[in-house]
Amino acid sequence: MEKTFKRSKTEEELKEREAAGLWSAQALTRVIAESDEKITLEVILRIHKKFFEAVRPEIAGRFRLPGEDIKKLKYITPPPGVAVQEEMYKFWRELDIKLSKIQPTFAGKKITKTFFKKRNAEIIPIAAWTQYQIARIHPFGEGNGRMARLMTNFILIRYKLQPTDIKYEGENKQKYLQSLGEIDDRDDYRMLEGLIRKGIIASYQKLIKIKNNNKNG
């Protein structure tokens, strides 16, 4: 017998469910990214479902439908619901092509700093492009910004880089929105790429601090 879904009774309970859903989605993202499973639309939907199945099951794991339109946002105008499936398919095909051009690493082969520098110079622009495309299409009924950043982290983790923060708040949120505007107005990804690099460095610094604390402890 199918379990009856019970909605959150309070704002606090809703936030707790959203936080738990986001944590689960992040964990799933890492598991898939560290595997050999390709990025597909089904994978993206699976991550979104994990995020929202306990919060808004009616929209969890599916794209916006015809009639589910979103008004113009500050920096972007999402396509209508009727166009979302096609837009996401085009996005996925282009992403697949971009990722296929990244030079693979092979077990037992020595990896030089020059190799990593060259490959990272390829990966970060792809991660930024992915983040913008999902934000632009706004394919979901809710959670588009966080899904855009989850998929950015998917790519970073897959290519052995540290993930960035999923939530943007305060000054960082304003810079993030401004970076989307730079792309929308001038096709200039430099600001968003800079935010991603900054986030990667911050993650590495946290990781080093944790390791040092463990050693000293």
N, C-alpha and C positions, 0 to 999 in steps of 0.2 A: 504493500500500500504506500502511495506517494506521501511523503512527509509534508505537512502544511507549513508554509513559510509564515513566520511571524515578524512583522516589521518592528523596528526599534521604537520603543515608547517614549524615549527621551533623547534630547540632542547629545547628551553625554554617551548614551549607549550607541547612538549612530556613529559618533566619532571613534568609539572603541572598535566597532565592527569595521569601519573604514581602515583604521590603522592595522587591524589584524589582517584584513584583506590585502592591503598593500604589502605587508610583510610576507604573506604567503605568495603573492605575485612576484616579489623580488626573489624569493627562494626558488620558485619555479623557473624564473628567468635564468638564474645562475646555473641550475641543473641542466637546462636545455643548452645553454650557451657553452657549457663545458663538455657537452656531448658532441657527437658528429651529426646530429639532426639539423637539417637545413632550415633556414628561416623561410617560412611559408605564411600565407594568410591564415591557415589553420592554426599555426603556432601562435601568431599574434592574437587570434581570437581565444585560444586556450588560456593565455596569460590574462587577458581581460576578464574572462569568466572567473578565474581564480580570484581576481581582485574584487569583483562585484557580486558574486553569487550569494553572499550572505548579507548584502546591503540592498541591491536592486536587481533581483534575479530576472526581472522582465527585460532588462537591457544587457545582462551579463553575457559575454561571449558572442555578441552579434554586432554587425554594423548598423548604422542608421538606415531606416527604411524610407520609401517614398512617403512624403508628407512630414517626415521628421526633420524639419529644416532648422538651421541655426542662423540667427540674425548676424549681421556684420559685426565682427569683433573690432577691437581697437586698431589692430594692425592687419588683420586678414579677413577675407570674406569666404567662409567655408562653402563648398558646393552644396546644392540641395540634396536631400536624402536619396532621390532617385538616381543621382550620379555617383554616389559614394562607392558602390561595388566596383564600378569601372575605374574610378580614380585610384582605388586601392590596388586593383590588379595592375594598372600601369606603374604605380609606385613599386610594387613587389617585383615586377619584371625588370625594371631599371636597377633596383637594388641588387637583384641577383646577378646582373651583368657587372655591376661595379665590384661586388665581392669576388666574382670569378677572376678578376684581374689582379687580385692581391697575391703576391708571391707566397707560396706555402712554405712552412718549415718542415724539415724532415728529421726523424729520430736519428740521433748519432751524429748529425751534422753540426759543426761548430757555428754558433750564431755570433756574429760580430756586432759591435756597437753601430757600425755604419749600416749594417743590414737593418737593425731595429729602428734606427733613426729614419731611414728611407721608408720602411714599412709603416711606421707610426705617422709619417707625413701623409701617407695615403689613407690610413684608417680614420684619423680624426675628421678630415673633411667629409668622409662617407657617413660617419656618426652624426655630424652636424646636419648634413643633408637629410638624413633619415629623420632626425628630430623635427626639422622644419616641415618636411612633407606630411608627417602625421599631424602636426599642429595645424598646418594649412587645411588639410582635408577634414580634420575634426570628425573622424569616422564613427565615433561612439556617442551614445547618449549622455555619457558622463565619463570623466577621467582621462580626457584627451591629452592634457599636458603631462600628466604623470605617466601615461602610456608612451608618449613620445620619448620621455627621458628613460623609461624602462627599456625601450628598444635601442636607445643610444647605448645604454649599459650592456645590453645583450652583445652588441658589436664589440665594445671595448673589452668585455670579459673573454669573448671568443678569441680575440687576438692578443690575449695576455696583458691587457692594460687594466688598471684599477678603475672601478666604476665611480661615477660622480653622484652627488646628492640628487634624490628624486624630487624633493620639495624645494621650491624657491620661495623665500620670504623676504619681506622688507626691501632693502636696497638691491639684493640679488634678483628679486622678482622684477623690479623695474628695469634692471639691466637686461634680463632675459627677454622681457617684452620689447625692449628697444632693439635687441638683436634681431628679433623676428621682423620688426619694422624695417631694419636695414636690408634684410633679404627681400622682403616684399616690395620695397621701393626701388632698390638698386641692385638686387641680386648679389649682395655683398655678405658673404658668410664669415668674414674675418672676426667680427665681434662674438658670434656664437661659438666659433671654433676656439676663441680665446677663453670663453667661459668654461668650455669643456676641458681645455688644457689646465686651467686653474683648478677645476674640480678634481682632475686626475692627480695633480700635485698634492692637493689637500688630502686626498685619500691615501697617497703614499706616505705623507707625513704622519697621519694617524696610525698607519700600519707600523711604521718605524717606532713611534712612541709606545705602542702596545708591546712590541717586541722588546724594547729597552726596559719597560716596566716589568715584564715577565722575567728578564734576566736579573734585574736588581732585586726582584721579589724573591 
